[in-house]
């Protein structure tokens, strides 16, 4: 498997001070431009599978990739598989309100129909209901670590050493946790620096081990659109 871990485009929370953050913000005008540049870049590559989290910002970023692929398919017919909405690739902490460590009130998150409105035809995990994909208090750090392990297992069981090109649009902090575990602690998640909006990290799995190919690339963006507040 050749796995592309991509952080979502700039969200309104990324552009706001912490105390103004909300539980599930959309992307900004800058984020929409970033997503367009990302989509243009992905048009040059083979993609066998697309995965995204159920947060609005990741759905909107992935939507740009899908729209670009659909536009190409009109000119050169190709088989474009559906997007898979995985319930467990959301950002550290889950869908919660507040910005301080002791603020843990959870929100519901988008429901199944709302997700499909943004991503028609997507394959949505059965654990995501009409009521929303979250609906609990803020996730603990221990739960985040376990979830990262579960996602890695799921990736391996789903794609293994197939050589397939898999794009996963996710989140900065969760991306750090995945990389730290994939690389068996050889890379401290806190030493990567800002993981840029729409930054692309490529990591390959040969059936036995993970190998980092490149980290946090934003070569698809003009300098004025490089952002990375977390």
N, C-alpha and C positions, 0 to 999 in steps of 0.2 A: 504494500500500500504506500502510495505517495500522498501524504496528508498535508494540506494547506490550512493552517490555523490562522484565521483572519479576524482581527478585531473589528467591531462594527464602526460605522462612520460616526462623526461627532454628534453626540446627543445634546439636548438642551441642558441636561445636568452637567455635562462636561464644560459647557460654556457659562455656567452659573456658579456663584459662591455656594459653598456647602449648605448653608442654612436655607437656600431656596430650592433645593433639590426635591424632586417628586419621585414617586415609586416606579413609574413606567413612562419615561419621557420619549417623545419622537426625536428624530434627528433634526439638526438645524439646516439652514440654507447652505452653510459651509459643508455640513455633512452630506447634503444631497449632491453637491459638486464632487466631494470625495468618492461617493458611491458611484457616480458616473465614470470617473477616471478608473476606479477599480473595475467596473464592468467592462470598460474598453480593454483593459489589460487581460481580463479573463477570456475575452473573445479570441485571444491568441493561443489558448491552451485547451487541452483535452480535459473534460470533467466527466467522470463516470457517476459520481454521487455528490449530492449537496445536502448538507446538514445545517440546521440553524436552531437557535434557542427561541423560546416563545415570547421573549421580550420584544416590544414594538421596535426598538432601534435595530435589532438584528434582523427582524422581518423586513423592515424597510431597506436595509442594506442589501439583503439577499434578493429582494424584489428587483433591484437595479441589475443584478447579475442575470436573473432570469429573463428580464425584458430584453437585455442585450442578446442573450442566446436565442430567444424567440425571433428577434429581428434577423439574425443570421440564418435561422432555419427557413425563413421565407425565401431567401436567396439560394441557399444550398441546403436542401432537406436533410436533416439529421434527426436521430432519435434523442430527444431530450427527456430524461427521466424526471419524475416528480421530486420536489424538495421534501426531505424528512424533517419533521419538527420533533426533536428529541427533548423530552421533559427534563433531562438531567444535565444539560450543558449551559444552564443559566449562570449569571454572575454570582460570585461569592456573596453569601448572605440571603440570596433570594429576592423576592419582591416585597420590600418593606419601606416604611415611612420613617423619615428622620435622617440625621446625618451624624449623630453622636453614637459612640460605642454602646451606650446603655439604652438607646432607642431601638426597640425591637418589634414595634407593631407592624404586622404583616398586612399586605393588600391581597386582593384576589388574583391579580394578573388577568390577562386576556382569556376569555372562554374559547371553546372549540370553534364555534361559528365565527367569532370575531377574528380568530387566527386565519381561518379559511377565507374570510373576506379579503384579508391582505395577501393571502397566498393560495389562490384557488387551485384545487387539485393536489394539494400537499398531503403527504402521509403523516398524520398527527398521532403521536403516541396515545394509546388507549387511556393512559393515566391522566390525560388532560380532558377535563369535563366542560360542560357548558358553563358551570359556575366559575371557572377559572383554573389556572394551572398551579396556583400557590395556595392562598387561603390559610396561612399559619404564621406563627411568629418568625422572626429573623433566624436564619440558619446559623448554627454555631461553627466555629473554625474546625472543630473535629469532624463535623458533618460534611464540611466542604472537602476535607482531605479524603474522606471515605468516598464521597461522590466522584472526585477526580479519579480515584482508583477504579470505581465502577464504570466510568465512561471509557477509560483505557481498555478495560476488559471487553466492553461492548464493541469498541472499535476493532479490536483484535478478532473477536468472535465473528463480527460481521464481514470484515474485509481481509483480515489475516495478511498473509504474504502474497496476496493476489496481484499486486502491482497496480491496482486500480488507483486512479487519481480522485481523491476525495477532498472536497472543499467544505470546511466547517466555519461558519460565521458565528463567533462567540464573543467573549468579553476578556478584558485585560487581566484582571486578577485570577480568573479561572484558568486562563491560558497559562499563566505562570505556574499554577499548581499542576496542570497537566505536564508541562515541560519538566518540572522538577522531578516528578515521578517517572516519566518516560526515560529520563537520563540518569535515573538512579542516584539522585542527589549530587551528581557531578556539576550541576549548574544550580546555584542558589537562586530561587525565584525572585528574591529581592534585589539581586545584582544586575538584572537585565536593563534597568533604567526604564524610562517611560515607554510603554508599548503603544505605539502611535495608532491613531484612528485609521482604519483600513490597512494597518500594517500587516504584512504577510510573513508568516514563519512556516518554512517547509521542513517537515520531519518525516523520514522514511522508515518503514517497518519491513524487514526482510523475512518475516516469519519467526524470527528468534529474538531480534533486538531492534531498538530504535536508534536512528542516527540523525543528528541535526544537520540539515543541508544549508539553510540560511535562516537568519533571525531578524524579524521586525523590519522587513524591507518596505520602503515607501518610494521606490524608484518610479512608481506609476504616477506619483503626485507631483505637481509643481510645488516649489518651496513654500509659496504663500498659503498652501492648503495643508501643510504638515502641522497637525495638532496632536496633543497626547495627554491632556489633563485626565486624571482618573479620580 
